[in-house]
Amino acid sequence: MVDDGQDFIMGTPHGLNKTYGTHRDNLIPKLEPRMNLYARKLREIYLREGTIPTVKTYLNPLRERQGNDTI
């Protein structure tokens, strides 16, 4: 833990008040390639098993969006 009033020349470190583990900003860049590989393998399995349809289906909307519509 860092005391109040302490200055950091290069900016505050990630996860300044974390008591254990590493901060997600340090962990995600290391895990990102593995997460992408896992997601690709899951997509391949889903397509092979036929749980995801290969043909896109479109729903007919009840009303088209107009230019004066707001969110």
HELIX and SHEET records of a PDB file:
HELIX    1   1 ARG A   24  GLU A   49  1                                  26    
END                                                                             
